[in-house]
Amino acid sequence: MTDSLASIPPTPPAPPPRKKELWDAAQKMEAAFLSEMLKSAGLGETPESFGGGTGEDQFASFLREEQAHAMVEAGGIGLAEMLYQSLLEKEK
């Protein structure tokens, strides 16, 4: 018989407490970066056939921004953590 607890991965340690205003700024910067990367990747471009016209073009940036914020909330690419650490050092 195998021990069922041996197959459960350990819980990662909780992140240290952060300064809210610096963390929020770092997350906003990461979201802005990701939004620009999504734009460069062509997300939200109007297809040549059956597109939504100028209205779709005007609202595509909102879609990219919300998707970028969702990516950051889900863990992002680690840029917010690096920016936070940098902002924290500048504050000292």
PyRosetta script that sets phi, psi and omega in degrees:
from pyrosetta import init, pose_from_sequence

init()
pose = pose_from_sequence("MTDSLASIPPTPPAPPPRKKELWDAAQKMEAAFLSEMLKSAGLGETPESFGGGTGEDQFASFLREEQAHAMVEAGGIGLAEMLYQSLLEKEK")
pose.set_psi(1, 136.1)
pose.set_omega(1, 179.9)
pose.set_phi(2, -96.7)
pose.set_psi(2, 153.2)
pose.set_omega(2, 179.1)
pose.set_phi(3, -80.6)
pose.set_psi(3, 119.3)
pose.set_omega(3, -176.8)
pose.set_phi(4, -69.6)
pose.set_psi(4, -24.1)
pose.set_omega(4, 178.8)
pose.set_phi(5, -73.1)
pose.set_psi(5, -23.0)
pose.set_omega(5, -179.4)
pose.set_phi(6, -69.0)
pose.set_psi(6, -23.4)
pose.set_omega(6, -178.2)
pose.set_phi(7, -88.1)
pose.set_psi(7, -9.2)
pose.set_omega(7, 179.6)
pose.set_phi(8, -83.9)
pose.set_psi(8, 122.5)
pose.set_omega(8, 179.4)
pose.set_phi(9, -68.2)
pose.set_psi(9, 149.7)
pose.set_omega(9, 179.3)
pose.set_phi(10, -66.8)
pose.set_psi(10, 148.7)
pose.set_omega(10, 177.7)
pose.set_phi(11, -74.5)
pose.set_psi(11, 130.7)
pose.set_omega(11, 178.8)
pose.set_phi(12, -66.1)
pose.set_psi(12, 151.3)
pose.set_omega(12, -179.8)
pose.set_phi(13, -65.7)
pose.set_psi(13, 149.9)
pose.set_omega(13, 178.4)
pose.set_phi(14, -68.2)
pose.set_psi(14, 143.5)
pose.set_omega(14, 178.7)
pose.set_phi(15, -65.9)
pose.set_psi(15, 151.7)
pose.set_omega(15, 179.2)
pose.set_phi(16, -65.1)
pose.set_psi(16, 155.7)
pose.set_omega(16, 178.0)
pose.set_phi(17, -60.1)
pose.set_psi(17, 141.2)
pose.set_omega(17, -177.0)
pose.set_phi(18, -117.5)
pose.set_psi(18, 156.1)
pose.set_omega(18, 172.6)
pose.set_phi(19, -77.4)
pose.set_psi(19, 118.7)
pose.set_omega(19, -170.9)
pose.set_phi(20, -57.0)
pose.set_psi(20, -46.7)
pose.set_omega(20, -175.3)
pose.set_phi(21, -67.5)
pose.set_psi(21, -35.6)
pose.set_omega(21, 177.5)
pose.set_phi(22, -70.9)
pose.set_psi(22, -40.9)
pose.set_omega(22, 179.4)
pose.set_phi(23, -64.8)
pose.set_psi(23, -42.4)
pose.set_omega(23, 178.0)
pose.set_phi(24, -62.1)
pose.set_psi(24, -42.4)
pose.set_omega(24, 178.6)
pose.set_phi(25, -63.3)
pose.set_psi(25, -41.7)
pose.set_omega(25, 179.8)
pose.set_phi(26, -64.7)
pose.set_psi(26, -40.7)
pose.set_omega(26, 178.8)
pose.set_phi(27, -67.0)
pose.set_psi(27, -38.3)
pose.set_omega(27, 177.5)
pose.set_phi(28, -64.2)
pose.set_psi(28, -38.9)
pose.set_omega(28, 178.9)
pose.set_phi(29, -66.7)
pose.set_psi(29, -41.2)
pose.set_omega(29, 177.5)
pose.set_phi(30, -64.3)
pose.set_psi(30, -40.9)
pose.set_omega(30, 179.1)
pose.set_phi(31, -63.6)
pose.set_psi(31, -39.7)
pose.set_omega(31, 177.9)
pose.set_phi(32, -64.2)
pose.set_psi(32, -41.2)
pose.set_omega(32, 178.0)
pose.set_phi(33, -62.9)
pose.set_psi(33, -47.5)
pose.set_omega(33, -179.4)
pose.set_phi(34, -64.1)
pose.set_psi(34, -36.5)
pose.set_omega(34, 177.4)
pose.set_phi(35, -61.2)
pose.set_psi(35, -43.0)
pose.set_omega(35, 177.9)
pose.set_phi(36, -66.9)
pose.set_psi(36, -36.2)
pose.set_omega(36, 177.6)
pose.set_phi(37, -67.0)
pose.set_psi(37, -39.3)
pose.set_omega(37, 176.8)
pose.set_phi(38, -64.8)
pose.set_psi(38, -37.1)
pose.set_omega(38, 177.0)
pose.set_phi(39, -64.5)
pose.set_psi(39, -44.5)
pose.set_omega(39, 178.6)
pose.set_phi(40, -63.8)
pose.set_psi(40, -30.9)
pose.set_omega(40, 179.4)
pose.set_phi(41, -77.0)
pose.set_psi(41, -8.9)
pose.set_omega(41, 177.2)
pose.set_phi(42, 94.6)
pose.set_psi(42, 9.9)
pose.set_omega(42, 179.3)
pose.set_phi(43, -67.9)
pose.set_psi(43, 129.1)
pose.set_omega(43, 177.5)
pose.set_phi(44, 91.5)
pose.set_psi(44, 0.3)
pose.set_omega(44, 177.0)
pose.set_phi(45, -71.0)
pose.set_psi(45, 142.8)
pose.set_omega(45, -179.6)
pose.set_phi(46, -74.2)
pose.set_psi(46, 127.5)
pose.set_omega(46, 176.5)
pose.set_phi(47, -66.2)
pose.set_psi(47, 152.1)
pose.set_omega(47, -177.0)
pose.set_phi(48, -67.5)
pose.set_psi(48, -32.3)
pose.set_omega(48, 178.3)
pose.set_phi(49, -114.4)
pose.set_psi(49, 141.0)
pose.set_omega(49, 178.0)
pose.set_phi(50, 59.7)
pose.set_psi(50, 35.3)
pose.set_omega(50, 178.2)
pose.set_phi(51, -83.6)
pose.set_psi(51, 170.1)
pose.set_omega(51, -178.5)
pose.set_phi(52, -87.9)
pose.set_psi(52, 3.6)
pose.set_omega(52, 177.6)
pose.set_phi(53, 76.4)
pose.set_psi(53, -155.2)
pose.set_omega(53, -175.6)
pose.set_phi(54, -66.6)
pose.set_psi(54, -30.9)
pose.set_omega(54, 178.8)
pose.set_phi(55, -62.0)
pose.set_psi(55, -41.7)
pose.set_omega(55, 178.5)
pose.set_phi(56, -65.1)
pose.set_psi(56, -41.2)
pose.set_omega(56, 178.6)
pose.set_phi(57, -60.9)
pose.set_psi(57, -40.5)
pose.set_omega(57, -176.8)
pose.set_phi(58, -70.1)
pose.set_psi(58, -30.2)
pose.set_omega(58, -176.9)
pose.set_phi(59, -98.6)
pose.set_psi(59, -2.5)
pose.set_omega(59, -179.4)
pose.set_phi(60, -62.5)
pose.set_psi(60, -34.2)
pose.set_omega(60, -179.3)
pose.set_phi(61, -65.4)
pose.set_psi(61, -35.2)
pose.set_omega(61, 177.9)
pose.set_phi(62, -64.9)
pose.set_psi(62, -40.6)
pose.set_omega(62, 178.1)
pose.set_phi(63, -62.5)
pose.set_psi(63, -46.7)
pose.set_omega(63, 179.1)
pose.set_phi(64, -60.5)
pose.set_psi(64, -43.4)
pose.set_omega(64, -179.6)
pose.set_phi(65, -62.7)
pose.set_psi(65, -44.1)
pose.set_omega(65, -179.9)
pose.set_phi(66, -66.9)
pose.set_psi(66, -38.1)
pose.set_omega(66, 177.5)
pose.set_phi(67, -67.0)
pose.set_psi(67, -38.0)
pose.set_omega(67, 177.6)
pose.set_phi(68, -64.5)
pose.set_psi(68, -42.2)
pose.set_omega(68, 177.9)
pose.set_phi(69, -64.0)
pose.set_psi(69, -39.0)
pose.set_omega(69, 177.8)
pose.set_phi(70, -64.6)
pose.set_psi(70, -37.9)
pose.set_omega(70, 178.0)
pose.set_phi(71, -63.8)
pose.set_psi(71, -42.5)
pose.set_omega(71, 179.6)
pose.set_phi(72, -64.7)
pose.set_psi(72, -43.7)
pose.set_omega(72, 179.2)
pose.set_phi(73, -61.8)
pose.set_psi(73, -30.5)
pose.set_omega(73, -179.3)
pose.set_phi(74, -84.4)
pose.set_psi(74, 1.7)
pose.set_omega(74, 178.1)
pose.set_phi(75, 124.2)
pose.set_psi(75, -19.8)
pose.set_omega(75, 175.8)
pose.set_phi(76, 59.5)
pose.set_psi(76, -152.7)
pose.set_omega(76, -178.7)
pose.set_phi(77, -112.9)
pose.set_psi(77, 8.2)
pose.set_omega(77, 178.4)
pose.set_phi(78, 92.6)
pose.set_psi(78, -1.6)
pose.set_omega(78, -178.6)
pose.set_phi(79, -68.2)
pose.set_psi(79, -38.1)
pose.set_omega(79, -179.3)
pose.set_phi(80, -60.5)
pose.set_psi(80, -39.7)
pose.set_omega(80, 179.5)
pose.set_phi(81, -63.7)
pose.set_psi(81, -43.6)
pose.set_omega(81, 179.3)
pose.set_phi(82, -65.6)
pose.set_psi(82, -41.7)
pose.set_omega(82, 178.5)
pose.set_phi(83, -65.2)
pose.set_psi(83, -40.2)
pose.set_omega(83, 178.7)
pose.set_phi(84, -60.7)
pose.set_psi(84, -47.6)
pose.set_omega(84, 179.7)
pose.set_phi(85, -60.2)
pose.set_psi(85, -40.2)
pose.set_omega(85, 178.5)
pose.set_phi(86, -65.4)
pose.set_psi(86, -44.6)
pose.set_omega(86, 178.0)
pose.set_phi(87, -63.8)
pose.set_psi(87, -37.0)
pose.set_omega(87, 179.0)
pose.set_phi(88, -63.9)
pose.set_psi(88, -41.8)
pose.set_omega(88, 178.7)
pose.set_phi(89, -65.9)
pose.set_psi(89, -38.7)
pose.set_omega(89, 179.5)
pose.set_phi(90, -66.2)
pose.set_psi(90, -28.0)
pose.set_omega(90, -177.5)
pose.set_phi(91, -72.8)
pose.set_psi(91, -25.7)
pose.set_omega(91, -176.1)
pose.set_phi(92, -67.0)
pose.dump_pdb("model.pdb")
